[in-house]
Amino acid sequence: MKTIITCVLLGTLAFGSVPATAAETNDDPFQKRRAEAVAAHDQNGDGRLDAAEREQMRMAMKTRKPRGGSGSGVPAEFLADYDADRNGDMDEQEWVKARQAETGILKEKYDTNADGTLDDAEISAMLHEVRTVRMRYARDYFAYLLKYDLNKNGEFDGDEYGRAQAAEGEVLKQTYDDNRDGNLGPEEKARIQADIKNGTIVGFYIRFASAAIGGDRRGNAGFNEAAKKLLEFDANGDGLASLDELQAIREARKP
């Protein structure tokens, strides 16, 4: 949960109240991404992201499915099965059909008592394999939906992703908390980081493992420390970056 809060605050500093000029947006890739994010999530049209809009953006970024098209990383075999219009992209209807087909495969595989549903024990067995065995593209994502999509609408919404992250973080802790002190210390986090890099932790589970150690999806730690450093510049504690605070951040980043 601390990581989630830090992400929200970082998003505040990055996408807060200070608009970029047209020249800055054209010349600076970060400002261009910032402008695109504001345009996509600024529901009230005031040119900035308030707390609710930032939260919506954060959840969209955390749970977005990889898209098709150039550089998307969607494997050709997945597109061959589910890209019905053969345009090299996955639209929402195609994702729905992919989810239905892939979750059907998961249910058939793990429904060991053949009663047509996955009970708690069967879901636990499924997720154990998801965490350790590399699966077909996106199948592990759909497996987590089977577990944590509480309203069964086929998406992570509301606090569902937060619940998933917290629960999977506890699994990480039980697995790697060698001294049983209820926390992940530096050596334990380093072991998680190493297991991400060597492929012991695989697939969508990497996202939860990375969050547990305060790292990125490649297992590189240090995100929390960087976040704390940036938040030091929020002098008035309002969660927004003023002109003076942005200038202080820029000055601190200069070599």
Number of C-alpha atoms within 10 A of each C-alpha: 13 11 17 16 11 17 18 19 24 20 20 22 24 17 22 23 18 15 16 14 10 12 9 13 17 12 10 13 11 13 20 16 13 19 19 13 16 22 14 12 20 19 14 10 10 10 16 22 26 19 16 12 16 23 20 16 19 16 19 14 10 12 13 11 13 13 16 19 13 9 7 11 11 19 11 12 11 15 20 11 13 21 21 15 11 11 11 17 19 23 15 10 12 17 16 15 15 21 21 13 16 20 20 12 12 18 20 14 13 18 17 14 10 11 8 10 14 21 13 10 11 17 20 14 11 22 18 12 13 21 21 14 15 16 15 12 17 17 21 25 19 23 21 21 21 20 17 20 21 16 11 11 9 15 19 23 16 13 13 18 19 17 16 18 22 17 14 21 20 17 16 21 21 14 12 18 18 14 10 11 9 11 15 20 15 10 12 19 24 16 14 25 25 16 16 22 16 10 13 15 21 20 21 21 22 23 20 22 28 22 23 24 26 23 21 17 18 13 22 16 19 12 18 17 12 12 17 13 12 19 21 11 19 20 13 10 10 11 18 25 24 18 12 12 19 19 13 14 19 10 10 11 8 6 4
